[in-house]
């Protein structure tokens, strides 16, 4: 079994959440009569305490969803969560590429879960979409971690 370390930085997730919520707020304001929609939907630095709570919820949820694969989880106070996961694929076979793909999918899990929780408070119509996206990314991570590749016979030069 190969071990992969996946690290997600809270700052990067929060920046992505801010971008998406800003975009949603701006688009929603143009399409509705509510002129305060942008200010209500956009997640700012002043909402940090609430986002921190969502971050902790997400860490627990992801750990629960991926517990079969997790060897170790480190949730440092520095704003980074590191998951050490086992994968059934051969480590020598394109391990760097698979780790990057898993990293991006896990990052998307965190972003979508936090957006789901945020939109529960600010704009309920979008919650189902972001929760579905979260579930899809988690399923994708599980599927990618579960793939078992056939052994490859080595070529030896004589």
Secondary structure, 3 states (H helix, E strand, C coil): CEEEEEEEEHHHHHHHHHHHHHHHHHHHHHHCCCCCHHHHHCCCHHHHHHHHHHHHHHHHHHHHHCCCCEEEEEEECCCEEEEEEEECCCCCCCHHHHHHHHHHHHHHHHHHHHHHHHHHHHCHHHHHHHHHHHHHHHHHHHHHHHCCCCCCCCCCCC
